[in-house]
Amino acid sequence: MAGGWSKDGAVNEQIEASIADELARMRARTGPHGESRTHCAECEEPIPEARRAAIPGVKLCIECRQERDGRTPARVGINRRASKDSQLK
């Protein structure tokens, strides 16, 4: 049952799209795969054996990983599909 200007099933489509977006984001964040490098891919410093054993497929040293994590923009928890502003345009 639709309400207002929305078509039948619009709410379910919106929920499914939000879930699909979140699943895609989570899959993209899965850890490294494959064989670990012995030296960092960015700065060429040696990666400690303990780090390589703890994180299979590691490519970056701790410092480079922390720097890269600091550059990641914060994720905003707004569902833009349901924004009234986007519906008015």
MIGU-346564 format. One record per atom (N, C-alpha, C): residue number from 1; atom name; z negated, x negated, y negated; residue in three letters. Coordinates in nm, 3 decimals. Atoms other than C-alpha are relative to their C-alpha. Last residue first. Example, Ala and Ser with C-alpha at 12.3 -4.5 7.8 and 13.67 -1.06 7.14 Angstrom:
<atoms>
(2, 'N', (0.006, 0.082, 0.119), 'SER')
(2, 'CA', (-0.714, -1.367, 0.106), 'SER')
(2, 'C', (-0.073, 0.077, -0.109), 'SER')
(1, 'N', (0.000, -0.089, 0.119), 'ALA')
(1, 'CA', (-0.780, -1.230, 0.450), 'ALA')
(1, 'C', (0.000, -0.090, -0.120), 'ALA')
</atoms>
This chain:
<atoms>
(89, 'N', (-0.121, 0.067, 0.049), 'LYS')
(89, 'CA', (0.600, -1.356, -1.865), 'LYS')
(89, 'C', (0.123, 0.050, 0.071), 'LYS')
(88, 'N', (-0.045, -0.059, 0.126), 'LEU')
(88, 'CA', (0.312, -1.112, -1.817), 'LEU')
(88, 'C', (0.132, -0.059, -0.049), 'LEU')
(87, 'N', (-0.057, -0.132, -0.027), 'GLN')
(87, 'CA', (0.263, -1.193, -1.448), 'GLN')
(87, 'C', (0.056, 0.064, -0.127), 'GLN')
(86, 'N', (-0.129, 0.018, -0.066), 'SER')
(86, 'CA', (0.217, -1.564, -1.521), 'SER')
(86, 'C', (0.066, 0.135, 0.029), 'SER')
(85, 'N', (-0.096, 0.057, 0.094), 'ASP')
(85, 'CA', (-0.054, -1.486, -1.776), 'ASP')
(85, 'C', (0.137, -0.015, 0.063), 'ASP')
(84, 'N', (-0.057, -0.111, 0.077), 'LYS')
(84, 'CA', (-0.229, -1.257, -1.529), 'LYS')
(84, 'C', (0.100, -0.051, -0.101), 'LYS')
(83, 'N', (0.031, 0.006, 0.141), 'SER')
(83, 'CA', (-0.278, -1.552, -1.297), 'SER')
(83, 'C', (0.068, 0.114, -0.074), 'SER')
(82, 'N', (0.065, -0.124, 0.038), 'ALA')
(82, 'CA', (-0.255, -1.448, -0.933), 'ALA')
(82, 'C', (-0.035, 0.003, -0.149), 'ALA')
(81, 'N', (-0.084, -0.112, -0.041), 'ARG')
(81, 'CA', (0.002, -1.709, -0.836), 'ARG')
(81, 'C', (-0.060, 0.132, -0.047), 'ARG')
(80, 'N', (-0.096, -0.032, 0.105), 'ARG')
(80, 'CA', (-0.187, -1.966, -1.041), 'ARG')
(80, 'C', (0.090, 0.118, 0.037), 'ARG')
(79, 'N', (-0.112, -0.056, -0.073), 'ASN')
(79, 'CA', (-0.483, -1.966, -0.804), 'ASN')
(79, 'C', (0.101, 0.050, -0.103), 'ASN')
(78, 'N', (-0.050, -0.124, 0.056), 'ILE')
(78, 'CA', (-0.714, -2.191, -1.000), 'ILE')
(78, 'C', (0.120, 0.045, 0.083), 'ILE')
(77, 'N', (0.012, -0.110, -0.095), 'GLY')
(77, 'CA', (-0.924, -2.452, -0.823), 'GLY')
(77, 'C', (0.045, 0.133, -0.055), 'GLY')
(76, 'N', (0.051, -0.119, 0.068), 'VAL')
(76, 'CA', (-0.803, -2.748, -1.025), 'VAL')
(76, 'C', (0.000, 0.115, 0.100), 'VAL')
(75, 'N', (-0.072, -0.121, -0.040), 'ARG')
(75, 'CA', (-0.764, -3.067, -0.826), 'ARG')
(75, 'C', (-0.067, 0.120, -0.065), 'ARG')
(74, 'N', (0.088, -0.101, -0.059), 'ALA')
(74, 'CA', (-0.889, -3.373, -1.008), 'ALA')
(74, 'C', (0.081, 0.125, 0.030), 'ALA')
(73, 'N', (0.048, -0.104, 0.091), 'PRO')
(73, 'CA', (-0.617, -3.627, -1.072), 'PRO')
(73, 'C', (-0.086, 0.101, 0.074), 'PRO')
(72, 'N', (-0.039, -0.131, -0.050), 'THR')
(72, 'CA', (-0.603, -3.924, -0.834), 'THR')
(72, 'C', (-0.054, 0.107, -0.095), 'THR')
(71, 'N', (-0.118, -0.046, 0.074), 'ARG')
(71, 'CA', (-0.633, -4.246, -1.035), 'ARG')
(71, 'C', (0.042, 0.140, 0.041), 'ARG')
(70, 'N', (0.039, -0.029, 0.137), 'GLY')
(70, 'CA', (-0.990, -4.313, -0.917), 'GLY')
(70, 'C', (0.115, 0.053, -0.083), 'GLY')
(69, 'N', (0.073, -0.127, -0.001), 'ASP')
(69, 'CA', (-0.879, -4.287, -0.556), 'ASP')
(69, 'C', (-0.042, 0.041, -0.140), 'ASP')
(68, 'N', (-0.098, -0.107, -0.021), 'ARG')
(68, 'CA', (-0.620, -4.560, -0.619), 'ARG')
(68, 'C', (-0.068, 0.137, 0.001), 'ARG')
(67, 'N', (-0.080, -0.011, 0.122), 'GLU')
(67, 'CA', (-0.883, -4.791, -0.768), 'GLU')
(67, 'C', (0.100, 0.114, 0.012), 'GLU')
(66, 'N', (0.085, -0.063, 0.100), 'GLN')
(66, 'CA', (-1.120, -4.722, -0.479), 'GLN')
(66, 'C', (0.077, 0.018, -0.131), 'GLN')
(65, 'N', (0.017, -0.141, -0.038), 'ARG')
(65, 'CA', (-0.844, -4.795, -0.227), 'ARG')
(65, 'C', (-0.083, 0.074, -0.104), 'ARG')
(64, 'N', (-0.125, -0.069, 0.032), 'CYS')
(64, 'CA', (-0.750, -5.118, -0.409), 'CYS')
(64, 'C', (-0.009, 0.149, 0.034), 'CYS')
(63, 'N', (-0.017, -0.004, 0.146), 'GLU')
(63, 'CA', (-1.113, -5.236, -0.405), 'GLU')
(63, 'C', (0.127, 0.077, -0.039), 'GLU')
(62, 'N', (0.092, -0.096, 0.060), 'ILE')
(62, 'CA', (-1.171, -5.141, -0.040), 'ILE')
(62, 'C', (0.023, 0.013, -0.150), 'ILE')
(61, 'N', (0.138, 0.049, 0.002), 'CYS')
(61, 'CA', (-0.863, -5.322, 0.089), 'CYS')
(61, 'C', (-0.087, 0.103, -0.073), 'CYS')
(60, 'N', (0.052, 0.051, 0.126), 'LEU')
(60, 'CA', (-0.549, -5.119, 0.156), 'LEU')
(60, 'C', (-0.143, -0.053, 0.017), 'LEU')
(59, 'N', (-0.102, 0.081, 0.067), 'LYS')
(59, 'CA', (-0.331, -5.052, 0.463), 'LYS')
(59, 'C', (-0.053, -0.068, -0.127), 'LYS')
(58, 'N', (0.033, 0.028, 0.140), 'VAL')
(58, 'CA', (-0.574, -4.903, 0.715), 'VAL')
(58, 'C', (0.102, -0.096, -0.060), 'VAL')
(57, 'N', (-0.117, -0.017, 0.085), 'GLY')
(57, 'CA', (-0.404, -4.782, 1.034), 'GLY')
(57, 'C', (-0.025, -0.030, -0.146), 'GLY')
(56, 'N', (-0.126, 0.041, -0.061), 'PRO')
(56, 'CA', (-0.726, -4.730, 1.229), 'PRO')
(56, 'C', (0.117, 0.027, -0.095), 'PRO')
(55, 'N', (-0.108, -0.089, 0.046), 'ILE')
(55, 'CA', (-1.024, -4.698, 0.994), 'ILE')
(55, 'C', (0.132, -0.048, 0.061), 'ILE')
(54, 'N', (0.053, -0.132, 0.036), 'ALA')
(54, 'CA', (-1.351, -4.836, 1.137), 'ALA')
(54, 'C', (0.110, 0.099, -0.036), 'ALA')
(53, 'N', (0.050, -0.066, -0.121), 'ALA')
(53, 'CA', (-1.194, -5.130, 1.323), 'ALA')
(53, 'C', (-0.047, 0.143, -0.031), 'ALA')
(52, 'N', (-0.116, -0.030, -0.087), 'ARG')
(52, 'CA', (-0.981, -5.234, 1.025), 'ARG')
(52, 'C', (-0.044, 0.071, 0.126), 'ARG')
(51, 'N', (-0.075, -0.110, 0.062), 'ARG')
(51, 'CA', (-1.285, -5.204, 0.797), 'ARG')
(51, 'C', (0.119, 0.039, 0.087), 'ARG')
(50, 'N', (0.082, -0.121, -0.015), 'ALA')
(50, 'CA', (-1.499, -5.418, 1.032), 'ALA')
(50, 'C', (0.073, 0.121, -0.060), 'ALA')
(49, 'N', (-0.016, -0.050, -0.136), 'GLU')
(49, 'CA', (-1.221, -5.679, 1.054), 'GLU')
(49, 'C', (-0.077, 0.131, 0.020), 'GLU')
(48, 'N', (0.101, 0.038, -0.099), 'PRO')
(48, 'CA', (-1.224, -5.728, 0.678), 'PRO')
(48, 'C', (0.021, 0.069, 0.136), 'PRO')
(47, 'N', (0.080, -0.120, -0.026), 'ILE')
(47, 'CA', (-0.892, -5.674, 0.496), 'ILE')
(47, 'C', (-0.101, -0.036, 0.109), 'ILE')
(46, 'N', (0.029, -0.037, -0.140), 'PRO')
(46, 'CA', (-0.758, -6.004, 0.365), 'PRO')
(46, 'C', (-0.087, 0.126, 0.009), 'PRO')
(45, 'N', (0.129, 0.055, -0.041), 'GLU')
(45, 'CA', (-0.632, -5.996, 0.003), 'GLU')
(45, 'C', (-0.025, 0.039, 0.146), 'GLU')
(44, 'N', (-0.013, 0.104, -0.103), 'GLU')
(44, 'CA', (-0.257, -5.928, -0.033), 'GLU')
(44, 'C', (-0.131, -0.070, 0.035), 'GLU')
(43, 'N', (0.046, 0.126, 0.060), 'CYS')
(43, 'CA', (-0.313, -5.730, -0.358), 'CYS')
(43, 'C', (0.007, -0.119, 0.096), 'CYS')
(42, 'N', (-0.017, 0.012, 0.144), 'GLU')
(42, 'CA', (-0.115, -5.413, -0.286), 'GLU')
(42, 'C', (-0.036, -0.138, -0.053), 'GLU')
(41, 'N', (-0.140, -0.024, 0.036), 'ALA')
(41, 'CA', (-0.051, -5.391, 0.090), 'ALA')
(41, 'C', (0.024, -0.018, -0.150), 'ALA')
(40, 'N', (-0.023, -0.118, 0.082), 'CYS')
(40, 'CA', (-0.390, -5.547, 0.167), 'CYS')
(40, 'C', (0.147, 0.011, -0.041), 'CYS')
(39, 'N', (0.011, 0.026, 0.144), 'HIS')
(39, 'CA', (-0.392, -5.808, 0.442), 'HIS')
(39, 'C', (0.040, 0.126, -0.076), 'HIS')
(38, 'N', (0.104, 0.102, 0.013), 'THR')
(38, 'CA', (-0.459, -5.774, 0.818), 'THR')
(38, 'C', (-0.023, -0.034, -0.147), 'THR')
(37, 'N', (-0.048, 0.127, 0.056), 'ARG')
(37, 'CA', (-0.270, -5.447, 0.832), 'ARG')
(37, 'C', (-0.115, -0.097, -0.008), 'ARG')
(36, 'N', (0.061, 0.048, 0.124), 'SER')
(36, 'CA', (-0.389, -5.173, 1.063), 'SER')
(36, 'C', (0.064, -0.130, -0.045), 'SER')
(35, 'N', (0.078, 0.122, -0.012), 'GLU')
(35, 'CA', (-0.152, -5.033, 1.324), 'GLU')
(35, 'C', (-0.053, -0.044, -0.136), 'GLU')
(34, 'N', (-0.067, 0.123, -0.041), 'GLY')
(34, 'CA', (-0.038, -4.677, 1.309), 'GLY')
(34, 'C', (-0.095, -0.118, 0.007), 'GLY')
(33, 'N', (-0.039, 0.003, -0.141), 'HIS')
(33, 'CA', (-0.179, -4.390, 1.111), 'HIS')
(33, 'C', (0.065, -0.134, 0.030), 'HIS')
(32, 'N', (-0.111, 0.088, -0.037), 'PRO')
(32, 'CA', (-0.366, -4.363, 0.783), 'PRO')
(32, 'C', (0.026, 0.003, 0.151), 'PRO')
(31, 'N', (0.017, 0.144, 0.012), 'GLY')
(31, 'CA', (-0.588, -4.066, 0.720), 'GLY')
(31, 'C', (0.120, -0.080, 0.044), 'GLY')
(30, 'N', (0.047, 0.060, -0.124), 'THR')
(30, 'CA', (-0.486, -3.707, 0.677), 'THR')
(30, 'C', (0.003, -0.151, -0.013), 'THR')
(29, 'N', (0.116, 0.088, 0.018), 'ARG')
(29, 'CA', (-0.454, -3.611, 0.314), 'ARG')
(29, 'C', (-0.050, -0.063, 0.128), 'ARG')
(28, 'N', (-0.042, 0.118, 0.077), 'ALA')
(28, 'CA', (-0.102, -3.470, 0.342), 'ALA')
(28, 'C', (-0.114, -0.099, -0.017), 'ALA')
(27, 'N', (-0.080, 0.084, -0.089), 'ARG')
(27, 'CA', (-0.218, -3.235, 0.617), 'ARG')
(27, 'C', (0.045, -0.128, -0.070), 'ARG')
(26, 'N', (0.090, 0.064, -0.095), 'MET')
(26, 'CA', (-0.492, -3.103, 0.388), 'MET')
(26, 'C', (0.077, -0.092, 0.095), 'MET')
(25, 'N', (0.078, 0.101, 0.073), 'ARG')
(25, 'CA', (-0.247, -3.035, 0.105), 'ARG')
(25, 'C', (-0.093, -0.075, 0.095), 'ARG')
(24, 'N', (-0.091, 0.111, 0.031), 'ALA')
(24, 'CA', (-0.007, -2.860, 0.342), 'ALA')
(24, 'C', (-0.073, -0.111, -0.073), 'ALA')
(23, 'N', (-0.025, 0.072, -0.125), 'LEU')
(23, 'CA', (-0.293, -2.648, 0.477), 'LEU')
(23, 'C', (0.093, -0.119, -0.022), 'LEU')
(22, 'N', (0.121, 0.076, -0.030), 'GLU')
(22, 'CA', (-0.398, -2.556, 0.122), 'GLU')
(22, 'C', (0.017, -0.080, 0.130), 'GLU')
(21, 'N', (0.013, 0.110, 0.097), 'ASP')
(21, 'CA', (-0.046, -2.453, 0.025), 'ASP')
(21, 'C', (-0.119, -0.089, 0.034), 'ASP')
(20, 'N', (-0.103, 0.099, -0.033), 'ALA')
(20, 'CA', (-0.003, -2.248, 0.345), 'ALA')
(20, 'C', (-0.007, -0.120, -0.094), 'ALA')
(19, 'N', (0.044, 0.069, -0.122), 'ILE')
(19, 'CA', (-0.335, -2.071, 0.282), 'ILE')
(19, 'C', (0.100, -0.109, 0.038), 'ILE')
(18, 'N', (0.114, 0.083, 0.038), 'SER')
(18, 'CA', (-0.233, -1.986, -0.075), 'SER')
(18, 'C', (-0.051, -0.081, 0.120), 'SER')
(17, 'N', (-0.052, 0.114, 0.076), 'ALA')
(17, 'CA', (0.107, -1.863, 0.044), 'ALA')
(17, 'C', (-0.112, -0.094, -0.042), 'ALA')
(16, 'N', (-0.068, 0.090, -0.093), 'GLU')
(16, 'CA', (-0.056, -1.645, 0.312), 'GLU')
(16, 'C', (0.056, -0.122, -0.072), 'GLU')
(15, 'N', (0.104, 0.063, -0.081), 'ILE')
(15, 'CA', (-0.295, -1.493, 0.056), 'ILE')
(15, 'C', (0.064, -0.101, 0.095), 'ILE')
(14, 'N', (0.072, 0.092, 0.087), 'GLN')
(14, 'CA', (-0.010, -1.423, -0.187), 'GLN')
(14, 'C', (-0.107, -0.076, 0.078), 'GLN')
(13, 'N', (-0.088, 0.115, 0.024), 'GLU')
(13, 'CA', (0.205, -1.271, 0.085), 'GLU')
(13, 'C', (-0.068, -0.105, -0.085), 'GLU')
(12, 'N', (-0.002, 0.081, -0.122), 'ASN')
(12, 'CA', (-0.087, -1.050, 0.191), 'ASN')
(12, 'C', (0.089, -0.123, -0.015), 'ASN')
(11, 'N', (0.131, 0.065, -0.010), 'VAL')
(11, 'CA', (-0.134, -0.932, -0.167), 'VAL')
(11, 'C', (-0.004, -0.089, 0.124), 'VAL')
(10, 'N', (0.006, 0.111, 0.096), 'ALA')
(10, 'CA', (0.237, -0.864, -0.209), 'ALA')
(10, 'C', (-0.132, -0.075, 0.011), 'ALA')
(9, 'N', (0.026, 0.127, -0.067), 'GLY')
(9, 'CA', (0.257, -0.657, 0.111), 'GLY')
(9, 'C', (-0.014, -0.118, -0.094), 'GLY')
(8, 'N', (0.080, -0.011, -0.122), 'ASP')
(8, 'CA', (0.422, -0.359, -0.058), 'ASP')
(8, 'C', (-0.017, -0.137, 0.063), 'ASP')
(7, 'N', (-0.070, -0.062, -0.113), 'LYS')
(7, 'CA', (0.556, -0.451, -0.401), 'LYS')
(7, 'C', (-0.094, 0.007, 0.120), 'LYS')
(6, 'N', (-0.022, 0.087, -0.117), 'SER')
(6, 'CA', (0.345, -0.514, -0.708), 'SER')
(6, 'C', (0.068, 0.077, 0.113), 'SER')
(5, 'N', (-0.138, 0.048, -0.004), 'TRP')
(5, 'CA', (0.392, -0.320, -1.032), 'TRP')
(5, 'C', (0.029, -0.085, 0.123), 'TRP')
(4, 'N', (-0.058, 0.047, 0.126), 'GLY')
(4, 'CA', (0.076, -0.113, -1.005), 'GLY')
(4, 'C', (0.145, -0.041, 0.019), 'GLY')
(3, 'N', (0.064, -0.059, 0.118), 'GLY')
(3, 'CA', (-0.069, -0.095, -0.658), 'GLY')
(3, 'C', (0.066, -0.055, -0.125), 'GLY')
(2, 'N', (-0.012, 0.079, 0.123), 'ALA')
(2, 'CA', (0.108, -0.147, -0.331), 'ALA')
(2, 'C', (-0.071, 0.072, -0.114), 'ALA')
(1, 'N', (0.000, -0.084, 0.117), 'MET')
(1, 'CA', (0.000, 0.000, 0.000), 'MET')
(1, 'C', (0.000, -0.088, -0.123), 'MET')
</atoms>
